[in-house]
Amino acid sequence: MTSSTRIADVTRIRRPLAVTVAVVASMLVVALLTDLVTASRAESRLAHAVQASPSVTYEPEVMLNGFPFLTRAGRGDFPMIHLSARGVTAPGCADRGRCTVDVDARLYDAELGDVWSTTPSSPIRFQRLEAQTRVDSVNLGRLMNIVDLYINTPAPEGRIGGGGPGDGLLERTEGIMLSGTVPLPGSPARDGKYPPSASEYRHPKVKVSVSARVSVVDGRVRIDAVDLYTGPEEHFSDDVPEEFRSHVFKLFSITLPPLPTAWDTPVTSALSRGSDLVLIGERPGGTVEPRAF
């Protein structure tokens, strides 16, 4: 057999094999896309059901975890369902504008039933529910009446390079940095319509960063400023006379009003994460309805 004949034989064998591989790959891609599209439709249906809740303004984000989706859709059970509603109205801002928070929930070992007939009153059974409510710096400032407030989570002392991209978002319950402008004793909370952070404010004020801790007392989040922040993070350090420090710390301390959580899950802990304040709660197995989110 000549070399040209052998090459021709190999080519004849490889050609149908290549075609078979291409066909199988195409079928897998089509199956994957079909699974993804079907899951997206089911997630959209659940999102619309959750949006029936009076507290949910915008269509929430929904993820039905479990692959392949089509086999799970028939049973309606999922290892985890993740819901995230943004812009949920929160109380406690009075005339300082509308306060909003982001409300998240993770339902583990969840049973949704027929995903194609989900309604606002459809029962969702679960073995465990984790709830998180995130308050960003702007809304925390409105709640605390410090218009330019900013919350930051410094890396722990001695952690060189802490907070870099490889670390993800840092979390802390103590040593949290709060920055903002507050009036000194004898100065009004506002100068007409101007808060202390405005250049038009004409009374004594300070722009400082304080070190604070967060805790949960009777289901409500408590923030306590304990000292002026002097760490390595970029911060503000206006001079605060010793006799005025307790006054300044008091302005940076507050017990927040009850804030929305997924299905009114009680808050058991709180922490700072990046530039957000995060409230955390957990519930054991039970049943909830989308419209009560």
C-alpha positions in Angstrom: 0.0 0.0 0.0 1.4 3.3 -1.0 1.7 6.3 1.3 -0.9 8.2 -0.8 -3.4 5.3 -0.4 -2.9 5.2 3.4 -3.5 9.0 3.6 -6.7 8.6 1.6 -7.9 5.8 3.9 -7.2 7.9 7.0 -9.0 10.9 5.5 -12.0 8.8 4.7 -12.1 7.6 8.4 -11.6 11.1 9.9 -14.2 12.9 7.8 -17.3 11.1 9.1 -15.8 11.2 12.6 -15.4 15.0 12.3 -18.9 15.3 11.1 -20.2 13.2 14.0 -18.3 15.3 16.5 -19.6 18.5 14.9 -23.2 17.3 15.0 -23.0 16.2 18.6 -21.4 19.5 19.6 -24.2 21.4 17.8 -26.8 19.4 19.6 -25.2 20.1 22.9 -25.1 23.8 22.2 -28.8 23.8 21.1 -29.7 21.8 24.3 -27.8 24.3 26.5 -29.4 27.3 24.8 -32.8 25.8 25.1 -32.2 25.1 28.8 -31.0 28.6 29.4 -33.9 30.2 27.6 -36.5 28.0 29.3 -34.9 28.9 32.7 -35.0 32.6 31.9 -38.8 32.4 31.1 -39.5 30.6 34.4 -37.4 33.2 36.3 -39.2 36.0 34.7 -42.5 34.5 35.7 -41.4 34.2 39.3 -40.1 37.8 39.2 -43.5 39.1 38.1 -45.1 37.2 40.9 -42.7 38.8 43.5 -43.3 42.2 42.0 -46.9 41.9 43.2 -45.5 42.7 46.7 -46.5 46.2 47.7 -42.9 47.0 48.7 -41.3 45.9 45.4 -41.2 48.7 42.9 -39.0 47.3 40.2 -38.9 43.8 38.7 -36.5 41.8 40.9 -33.7 39.6 39.7 -34.4 35.9 40.1 -32.1 32.9 39.7 -33.3 29.3 39.8 -30.2 27.3 40.5 -29.9 23.7 39.2 -28.8 22.2 36.0 -30.2 21.0 33.8 -33.2 23.2 34.3 -35.6 21.2 32.2 -35.4 18.1 34.4 -35.9 20.2 37.5 -38.7 22.3 36.1 -41.0 19.2 35.9 -40.5 18.6 39.6 -40.3 22.2 40.7 -37.5 21.6 43.2 -34.2 23.6 43.1 -31.1 23.6 45.3 -31.4 27.3 45.7 -33.6 30.2 44.6 -32.0 33.6 44.7 -34.1 36.8 44.6 -32.9 40.4 44.7 -35.2 43.4 44.8 -33.6 46.8 44.3 -35.0 50.2 45.4 -37.3 48.9 48.1 -38.7 51.9 50.1 -37.4 52.1 53.7 -38.8 54.3 56.5 -37.0 56.8 58.6 -35.9 59.5 56.2 -38.6 62.1 57.1 -38.2 65.1 54.8 -34.7 64.0 53.7 -35.9 62.4 50.5 -36.9 58.8 49.7 -34.8 56.1 51.3 -34.3 52.8 49.6 -32.6 49.5 50.3 -31.8 46.4 48.3 -33.5 43.2 49.6 -32.0 39.8 48.9 -33.1 36.3 49.7 -31.7 32.8 49.2 -34.1 29.9 49.7 -32.3 26.6 50.0 -33.8 23.2 48.9 -36.8 25.1 47.6 -39.9 23.6 46.1 -41.7 25.9 43.7 -44.2 23.5 42.1 -45.2 24.0 38.5 -42.9 26.8 37.4 -45.2 27.6 34.5 -48.2 28.5 36.7 -46.4 30.5 39.4 -48.7 33.3 40.7 -48.3 35.9 43.5 -50.0 33.4 45.9 -48.1 30.3 44.9 -46.5 28.6 47.9 -42.7 28.3 47.9 -41.4 25.7 50.4 -37.8 25.8 51.6 -35.5 24.2 54.1 -33.6 27.3 55.0 -33.9 31.0 54.1 -31.1 33.5 54.2 -32.1 37.2 54.0 -29.8 40.2 53.4 -30.7 43.9 53.2 -28.1 46.3 51.8 -28.0 50.0 52.7 -25.6 52.1 50.6 -23.8 55.2 51.8 -26.3 57.7 50.3 -29.3 56.1 52.0 -27.5 55.5 55.2 -26.6 59.2 55.2 -30.3 60.1 54.8 -31.2 57.8 57.7 -28.5 59.4 59.9 -29.2 62.9 58.7 -25.6 63.3 57.5 -26.0 64.3 53.8 -22.4 63.6 52.7 -21.9 60.4 54.8 -19.7 57.7 53.3 -19.2 54.2 54.8 -16.0 52.3 54.2 -14.6 49.0 55.3 -10.9 49.3 56.0 -8.7 46.2 55.9 -7.8 44.9 59.4 -4.7 46.3 61.0 -1.5 44.5 59.9 -3.1 43.1 56.8 -0.7 44.4 54.1 -2.5 44.9 50.8 -5.8 44.1 52.4 -8.8 45.1 50.3 -7.1 44.5 46.9 -9.0 42.9 44.0 -8.0 39.4 45.2 -9.6 39.9 48.6 -13.1 40.6 47.4 -15.3 42.9 49.5 -14.1 43.2 53.1 -16.5 42.8 55.9 -16.3 44.2 59.5 -18.5 44.8 62.5 -15.9 47.0 64.3 -13.4 49.5 63.0 -15.8 50.6 60.3 -15.0 54.1 58.9 -17.8 56.7 58.6 -17.1 60.0 57.1 -19.2 63.1 56.8 -19.9 66.7 57.9 -21.7 67.4 61.1 -22.5 70.6 63.1 -20.5 71.5 66.2 -22.4 72.2 69.5 -24.6 75.3 69.2 -24.9 75.0 65.4 -28.2 74.2 63.8 -28.9 70.9 62.0 -29.6 73.1 58.9 -28.9 76.7 57.9 -32.2 77.4 56.2 -32.3 74.7 53.5 -28.6 74.1 53.7 -27.1 71.1 55.6 -23.6 71.3 57.2 -22.0 69.8 54.1 -23.1 72.7 51.9 -20.7 75.6 51.3 -23.5 78.0 52.1 -23.8 76.7 55.7 -22.5 79.5 57.9 -22.1 77.9 61.3 -19.2 76.0 62.9 -19.0 72.4 61.6 -16.4 69.6 61.1 -15.8 67.1 58.4 -14.4 64.0 60.0 -14.0 60.3 59.8 -14.9 58.2 62.8 -14.3 54.6 63.7 -17.6 52.8 64.4 -19.1 49.4 65.3 -22.4 47.9 64.4 -24.6 45.5 66.4 -28.2 44.3 66.6 -30.3 45.2 69.6 -33.9 43.9 69.8 -33.9 43.2 66.0 -32.7 46.8 65.1 -29.3 47.8 63.9 -27.3 50.0 66.3 -24.3 52.1 65.0 -21.9 53.5 67.6 -19.0 55.8 66.8 -16.2 55.1 69.3 -13.3 57.2 68.2 -11.9 59.4 65.4 -10.5 57.3 62.6 -6.7 57.6 62.3 -6.0 54.5 60.1 -4.3 54.3 56.6 -7.5 54.7 54.6 -8.1 58.1 53.0 -10.1 60.1 55.6 -11.1 63.5 56.9 -9.5 64.9 60.0 -10.8 68.4 60.9 -9.8 69.4 64.3 -12.3 68.4 67.0 -11.7 69.9 70.4 -11.7 67.2 73.1 -14.8 68.7 74.8 -16.8 68.4 71.5 -15.9 64.8 70.6 -18.7 63.2 72.5 -21.1 65.5 70.7 -19.6 64.5 67.3 -19.7 60.8 68.1 -23.3 61.1 69.1 -24.2 62.5 65.7 -22.5 59.5 64.1 -24.4 57.1 66.3 -28.0 55.9 65.7 -30.4 53.0 66.2 -31.9 52.6 62.7 -35.6 52.1 62.3 -36.8 48.6 61.3 -35.7 48.1 57.7 -37.3 45.9 55.1 -36.1 42.3 54.9 -37.3 39.4 52.7 -40.5 38.0 54.1 -39.9 40.0 57.3 -37.1 37.8 58.4 -35.8 39.0 61.8 -32.3 40.6 61.6 -29.8 38.7 63.7 -26.5 40.4 62.7 -25.1 43.3 60.8 -21.8 44.3 59.2 -20.2 46.6 56.7 -19.3 45.2 53.3 -17.3 47.5 51.1 -19.3 50.8 51.1 -22.6 49.2 52.2 -24.2 48.4 55.5 -25.6 44.8 55.4 -28.4 43.4 57.6 -28.5 39.6 57.9 -31.2 37.2 59.0 -32.1 33.6 58.7 -35.2 31.4 59.0 -35.6 27.6 59.3 -37.8 25.6 56.9 -41.2 27.0 56.0 -43.5 28.3 53.3 -43.7 31.7 51.8 -45.7 33.4 49.0 -44.1 35.7 46.3 -46.6 38.5 47.0 -45.4 38.7 50.6 -41.8 39.3 49.7 
